[in-house]
Amino acid sequence: MDKVTKKTKDGSATKAEEIPAGRTPANPASHDEKRHPEKSFRLDDVSLSVWMRTYPVRGVLTKFWSITVERSYKDRNGAWRYTRSFDPESLGKVVSLCQQASEYVSAQQAAR
């Protein structure tokens, strides 16, 4: 197994992690790189994004998923804004998008 040494912000090393040969540790995006969702779903003004990250767990890279939901609207100046608050009329859209995301993540997990 390869050993990977993580570094702190000040550049000093922390303890080494063991990663199986042929695998690389998860590298978080640098501050200059913008992460993108693995999959996005939209229903009118409500959108849901599925995010996937890979982390080593007991020396094996493991995938973890998370979900974000937001609603878009135009402010009084006509600029697009985004919020994570939903009015009662949006709740059905949120439920539908969550169902689609659940099916997508389940399919990804089954494909492993």
Backbone as a chain_set.jsonl record, in Angstrom:
{"seq": "MDKVTKKTKDGSATKAEEIPAGRTPANPASHDEKRHPEKSFRLDDVSLSVWMRTYPVRGVLTKFWSITVERSYKDRNGAWRYTRSFDPESLGKVVSLCQQASEYVSAQQAAR", "coords": {"N": [[0.833, -1.184, 0.0], [0.41, 2.257, -0.728], [1.648, 5.157, 0.953], [0.208, 8.155, 1.935], [0.883, 11.448, 2.657], [-0.735, 13.932, 4.341], [-1.046, 17.484, 4.247], [-1.107, 20.428, 6.274], [-2.652, 23.728, 6.265], [-0.521, 25.483, 6.766], [1.547, 24.14, 5.65], [2.847, 22.155, 7.062], [3.34, 18.673, 7.738], [0.896, 16.106, 8.306], [-0.34, 13.062, 9.836], [0.331, 10.015, 8.01], [-1.688, 8.386, 5.517], [-2.895, 5.204, 4.561], [-3.251, 4.03, 1.308], [-4.67, 1.857, -1.033], [-2.614, 0.237, -3.519], [-2.517, 1.555, -6.808], [-4.671, 3.179, -6.5], [-5.836, 6.496, -5.924], [-5.779, 9.099, -3.476], [-8.654, 11.009, -2.464], [-8.81, 14.132, -3.891], [-9.428, 17.23, -2.835], [-11.023, 19.975, -4.477], [-9.03, 22.678, -5.582], [-8.726, 26.07, -4.372], [-9.008, 27.619, -6.608], [-10.398, 26.113, -8.408], [-13.712, 25.321, -9.363], [-16.139, 23.31, -7.955], [-18.393, 20.997, -9.441], [-21.76, 19.817, -9.664], [-22.583, 16.309, -9.727], [-24.908, 15.54, -10.95], [-27.832, 17.263, -12.018], [-31.169, 18.278, -11.387], [-34.157, 19.806, -12.542], [-37.17, 21.56, -11.987], [-39.333, 23.692, -13.107], [-38.97, 26.545, -11.245], [-37.44, 25.405, -9.277], [-34.536, 23.704, -8.297], [-32.396, 20.834, -7.999], [-29.372, 19.518, -6.898], [-27.056, 16.884, -7.191], [-24.348, 15.839, -5.414], [-21.166, 14.305, -5.426], [-18.631, 12.817, -3.582], [-15.433, 11.378, -3.069], [-13.881, 9.499, -0.632], [-11.22, 8.113, 1.285], [-11.847, 5.217, 3.139], [-10.915, 3.256, 5.653], [-8.729, 2.598, 4.044], [-9.859, 2.139, 1.557], [-11.239, 3.612, -1.297], [-14.229, 5.341, -1.049], [-17.489, 6.209, -2.105], [-19.524, 9.044, -1.463], [-22.646, 10.656, -1.314], [-24.365, 13.788, -1.563], [-27.028, 16.187, -1.302], [-28.312, 19.204, -2.637], [-30.809, 21.733, -2.588], [-32.522, 24.309, -4.248], [-34.297, 27.389, -4.938], [-35.056, 29.511, -7.627], [-35.441, 33.004, -8.326], [-36.528, 36.252, -9.472], [-35.299, 39.358, -8.435], [-36.463, 42.655, -7.368], [-35.119, 44.298, -9.121], [-34.801, 42.815, -11.345], [-32.741, 40.992, -11.397], [-31.417, 37.688, -11.244], [-31.834, 35.623, -8.439], [-31.099, 33.311, -5.767], [-32.486, 30.998, -3.46], [-32.779, 29.034, -0.48], [-35.118, 28.66, 0.69], [-38.541, 27.761, 0.68], [-41.764, 28.252, -0.732], [-45.166, 27.279, 0.026], [-46.304, 26.409, -2.42], [-44.137, 25.409, -3.808], [-43.41, 23.055, -2.62], [-44.348, 20.551, -3.59], [-42.836, 20.318, -5.933], [-40.302, 20.108, -4.821], [-40.514, 17.635, -3.496], [-40.908, 15.916, -5.717], [-38.475, 16.272, -7.121], [-36.696, 15.334, -5.17], [-37.412, 12.638, -5.132], [-36.583, 11.873, -7.713], [-33.828, 12.296, -7.432], [-33.231, 10.454, -5.423], [-33.727, 8.033, -6.765], [-31.759, 8.227, -8.739], [-29.315, 8.261, -7.223], [-29.543, 5.774, -5.947], [-29.363, 4.082, -8.18], [-26.747, 4.667, -8.973], [-25.318, 3.689, -6.787], [-25.954, 0.978, -6.948], [-24.661, 0.319, -9.248], [-22.027, 0.008, -8.572]], "CA": [[0.0, 0.0, 0.0], [1.114, 3.53, -0.745], [1.326, 6.045, 2.06], [-0.013, 9.523, 1.501], [0.994, 12.37, 3.77], [-1.545, 15.133, 4.171], [-0.42, 18.686, 4.768], [-2.007, 21.443, 6.796], [-2.572, 24.993, 5.542], [0.792, 26.107, 6.913], [2.531, 23.338, 4.945], [3.402, 21.083, 7.873], [2.745, 17.374, 7.441], [0.12, 15.404, 9.317], [-0.069, 11.625, 9.746], [0.175, 9.388, 6.695], [-2.817, 7.482, 5.313], [-2.591, 4.117, 3.637], [-4.155, 3.943, 0.175], [-4.298, 0.678, -1.816], [-1.857, 0.491, -4.743], [-3.369, 1.772, -7.971], [-5.744, 4.121, -6.186], [-5.346, 7.786, -5.472], [-6.671, 9.678, -2.473], [-9.537, 12.067, -2.949], [-8.165, 15.434, -3.879], [-10.436, 18.282, -2.877], [-10.747, 21.013, -5.468], [-8.277, 23.814, -5.063], [-9.552, 27.271, -4.241], [-9.202, 28.184, -7.931], [-11.304, 25.257, -9.153], [-15.069, 25.284, -8.852], [-16.739, 21.984, -8.026], [-19.655, 20.927, -10.166], [-22.545, 18.654, -9.234], [-22.546, 15.131, -10.595], [-26.17, 15.518, -11.689], [-28.788, 18.288, -11.592], [-32.562, 18.112, -11.798], [-34.872, 21.082, -12.436], [-38.607, 21.561, -12.224], [-39.703, 25.112, -13.079], [-38.022, 27.421, -10.549], [-36.769, 24.649, -8.218], [-33.505, 22.803, -8.811], [-31.748, 19.963, -7.037], [-28.077, 19.056, -7.373], [-26.483, 15.717, -6.526], [-22.895, 15.988, -5.295], [-20.496, 13.061, -5.053], [-17.238, 12.939, -3.153], [-14.782, 10.107, -2.795], [-12.982, 9.568, 0.513], [-10.715, 6.811, 1.718], [-12.382, 4.678, 4.389], [-10.137, 2.042, 5.939], [-7.845, 2.315, 2.923], [-10.605, 1.912, 0.321], [-11.979, 4.802, -1.717], [-15.666, 5.151, -0.898], [-18.274, 7.338, -2.621], [-20.573, 9.608, -0.62], [-23.475, 11.605, -2.049], [-25.152, 14.765, -0.814], [-28.035, 16.845, -2.137], [-28.693, 20.587, -2.327], [-32.04, 22.145, -3.259], [-32.701, 25.762, -4.219], [-35.339, 27.974, -5.783], [-34.602, 30.755, -8.256], [-36.446, 34.055, -8.469], [-35.981, 37.541, -9.883], [-35.536, 40.412, -7.448], [-37.194, 43.804, -7.925], [-34.306, 44.897, -10.184], [-34.758, 41.883, -12.467], [-31.575, 40.108, -11.301], [-31.726, 36.356, -10.718], [-31.362, 35.296, -7.085], [-31.357, 31.925, -5.372], [-32.777, 30.84, -2.04], [-33.037, 27.666, -0.018], [-36.431, 28.714, 1.341], [-39.56, 27.369, -0.284], [-43.146, 28.568, -0.4], [-45.985, 26.056, -0.013], [-46.528, 25.981, -3.796], [-42.925, 24.75, -4.299], [-43.131, 21.815, -1.9], [-44.573, 19.402, -4.472], [-41.668, 20.244, -6.82], [-39.189, 19.613, -4.001], [-40.747, 16.196, -3.297], [-40.672, 15.243, -6.993], [-37.033, 16.295, -7.391], [-36.047, 14.44, -4.201], [-37.653, 11.273, -5.597], [-35.691, 11.648, -8.851], [-32.461, 12.208, -6.907], [-33.128, 9.185, -4.705], [-33.614, 6.982, -7.771], [-30.452, 8.377, -9.387], [-28.266, 7.823, -6.303], [-29.7, 4.325, -5.776], [-28.831, 3.454, -9.39], [-25.284, 4.811, -8.927], [-24.817, 2.779, -5.767], [-26.13, -0.388, -7.443], [-23.719, 0.112, -10.354], [-20.668, -0.17, -8.059]], "C": [[0.874, 1.242, 0.0], [0.733, 4.318, 0.492], [1.217, 7.456, 1.507], [0.056, 10.406, 2.725], [0.17, 13.6, 3.457], [-0.813, 16.31, 4.784], [-1.474, 19.664, 5.259], [-1.827, 22.721, 5.998], [-1.19, 25.628, 5.62], [1.914, 25.28, 6.284], [3.135, 22.217, 5.773], [2.648, 19.789, 7.615], [1.933, 16.863, 8.614], [0.368, 13.92, 9.124], [-0.383, 11.072, 8.363], [-1.04, 8.489, 6.695], [-2.375, 6.383, 4.369], [-3.677, 4.049, 2.578], [-3.735, 2.717, -0.636], [-3.558, 1.074, -3.089], [-2.827, 0.641, -5.906], [-4.519, 2.716, -7.717], [-5.124, 5.422, -5.719], [-6.287, 8.329, -4.419], [-7.547, 10.737, -3.109], [-8.809, 13.39, -2.829], [-9.237, 16.501, -3.922], [-10.036, 19.337, -3.886], [-9.973, 22.15, -4.828], [-9.204, 25.022, -5.004], [-9.85, 27.892, -5.593], [-10.193, 27.377, -8.769], [-12.684, 25.281, -8.514], [-15.602, 23.868, -9.011], [-18.061, 22.072, -8.769], [-20.434, 19.709, -9.677], [-22.395, 17.514, -10.238], [-23.78, 15.106, -11.485], [-27.069, 16.619, -11.141], [-30.161, 17.966, -12.159], [-33.247, 19.463, -11.62], [-36.339, 20.868, -12.744], [-39.073, 22.995, -12.015], [-38.629, 25.926, -12.368], [-37.253, 26.717, -9.435], [-35.739, 23.72, -8.859], [-32.873, 22.028, -7.665], [-30.446, 19.49, -7.663], [-27.607, 17.896, -6.521], [-24.969, 15.877, -6.571], [-22.305, 14.663, -4.862], [-19.056, 13.392, -4.685], [-16.711, 11.552, -2.868], [-13.786, 10.319, -1.667], [-12.453, 8.174, 0.826], [-11.308, 6.428, 3.073], [-11.694, 3.336, 4.599], [-9.317, 1.618, 4.737], [-8.529, 2.071, 1.598], [-11.364, 3.183, -0.029], [-13.467, 4.501, -1.713], [-16.391, 6.397, -1.382], [-19.352, 7.732, -1.618], [-21.324, 10.644, -1.437], [-24.146, 12.574, -1.081], [-26.019, 15.529, -1.819], [-28.2, 18.295, -1.687], [-29.924, 20.928, -3.16], [-32.136, 23.66, -3.153], [-33.794, 26.188, -5.177], [-34.807, 29.279, -6.353], [-35.772, 31.738, -8.35], [-35.746, 35.328, -8.946], [-36.302, 38.572, -8.811], [-36.207, 41.612, -8.122], [-36.431, 44.528, -9.032], [-34.175, 43.984, -11.4], [-33.558, 40.948, -12.454], [-32.001, 38.763, -10.714], [-31.075, 36.16, -9.366], [-31.748, 33.856, -6.777], [-31.562, 31.85, -3.87], [-32.978, 29.366, -1.722], [-34.314, 27.616, 0.816], [-37.491, 28.453, 0.28], [-40.934, 27.766, 0.205], [-43.974, 27.283, -0.524], [-46.22, 25.524, -1.428], [-45.33, 25.223, -4.364], [-42.689, 23.379, -3.679], [-43.343, 20.562, -2.751], [-43.402, 19.21, -5.433], [-40.468, 19.678, -6.066], [-39.316, 18.101, -3.811], [-40.437, 15.434, -4.578], [-39.181, 15.174, -7.314], [-36.269, 15.381, -6.433], [-36.242, 12.985, -4.609], [-36.726, 10.94, -6.759], [-34.243, 11.483, -8.378], [-32.244, 10.893, -6.185], [-32.954, 8.026, -5.687], [-32.254, 7.025, -8.453], [-29.335, 7.848, -8.486], [-28.34, 6.311, -6.078], [-29.124, 3.579, -6.984], [-27.312, 3.53, -9.419], [-24.675, 3.841, -7.92], [-24.901, 1.33, -6.224], [-25.12, -0.715, -8.534], [-22.3, -0.156, -9.873], [-20.201, -1.553, -8.209]], "O": [[1.928, 1.284, 0.634], [-0.369, 4.169, 1.019], [2.046, 7.886, 0.704], [-0.625, 10.155, 3.719], [0.36, 14.237, 2.421], [-0.047, 16.148, 5.734], [-2.585, 19.721, 4.733], [-0.945, 22.797, 5.142], [-0.732, 26.242, 4.656], [3.084, 25.653, 6.363], [3.876, 21.396, 5.232], [1.455, 19.808, 7.311], [2.241, 17.149, 9.771], [1.217, 13.548, 8.314], [-1.24, 11.588, 7.645], [-1.395, 7.9, 7.717], [-1.563, 6.617, 3.474], [-4.867, 4.013, 2.892], [-2.545, 2.55, -0.903], [-3.838, 2.121, -3.673], [-3.835, -0.062, -5.98], [-5.274, 3.025, -8.639], [-4.016, 5.439, -5.182], [-7.484, 8.046, -4.463], [-7.22, 11.288, -4.16], [-8.258, 13.717, -1.778], [-9.897, 16.665, -4.948], [-8.849, 19.566, -4.122], [-10.226, 22.532, -3.686], [-10.32, 24.993, -5.522], [-10.835, 28.618, -5.732], [-10.762, 27.895, -9.73], [-12.817, 25.265, -7.29], [-15.52, 23.293, -10.096], [-18.752, 23.09, -8.727], [-19.842, 18.691, -9.318], [-22.122, 17.724, -11.42], [-23.705, 14.697, -12.644], [-27.07, 16.88, -9.938], [-30.289, 17.447, -13.268], [-32.959, 20.186, -10.667], [-36.704, 20.103, -13.637], [-39.193, 23.457, -10.88], [-37.493, 25.99, -12.838], [-36.489, 27.363, -8.717], [-36.032, 23.034, -9.838], [-32.82, 22.492, -6.526], [-30.421, 19.103, -8.831], [-27.737, 17.909, -5.297], [-24.383, 16.031, -7.643], [-22.88, 13.97, -4.022], [-18.367, 14.14, -5.379], [-17.46, 10.658, -2.472], [-12.944, 11.214, -1.736], [-13.156, 7.179, 0.65], [-11.275, 7.208, 4.025], [-11.873, 2.402, 3.817], [-9.214, 0.429, 4.436], [-7.855, 1.818, 0.6], [-12.044, 3.766, 0.816], [-13.912, 3.518, -2.307], [-15.96, 7.516, -1.104], [-20.001, 6.882, -1.008], [-20.714, 11.423, -2.169], [-24.451, 12.228, 0.061], [-25.765, 15.511, -3.024], [-28.224, 18.577, -0.489], [-30.065, 20.471, -4.294], [-31.866, 24.232, -2.097], [-34.167, 25.458, -6.095], [-34.179, 30.063, -5.641], [-36.933, 31.341, -8.442], [-34.527, 35.458, -8.836], [-37.435, 38.654, -8.336], [-36.485, 41.575, -9.321], [-37.024, 45.287, -9.799], [-33.514, 44.339, -12.376], [-33.366, 40.184, -13.4], [-32.834, 38.702, -9.809], [-29.906, 36.493, -9.172], [-32.605, 33.266, -7.436], [-30.897, 32.547, -3.104], [-33.306, 28.564, -2.596], [-34.558, 26.657, 1.549], [-37.355, 28.872, -0.869], [-41.248, 27.642, 1.389], [-43.517, 26.308, -1.12], [-46.325, 24.312, -1.618], [-45.492, 24.462, -5.318], [-41.851, 22.619, -4.165], [-42.577, 19.606, -2.632], [-43.014, 18.077, -5.72], [-39.71, 18.871, -6.605], [-38.334, 17.372, -3.951], [-39.765, 14.403, -4.529], [-38.683, 14.129, -7.733], [-35.306, 14.728, -6.834], [-35.329, 12.176, -4.448], [-36.145, 9.856, -6.798], [-33.52, 10.62, -8.877], [-31.185, 10.28, -6.32], [-32.129, 7.14, -5.464], [-31.658, 5.98, -8.718], [-28.497, 7.069, -8.938], [-27.307, 5.643, -6.025], [-28.466, 2.551, -6.819], [-26.65, 2.58, -9.838], [-23.631, 3.243, -8.18], [-24.013, 0.534, -5.92], [-24.761, -1.877, -8.729], [-21.442, -0.515, -10.679], [-19.074, -1.87, -7.826]]}, "num_chains": 1, "name": "protein.A"}
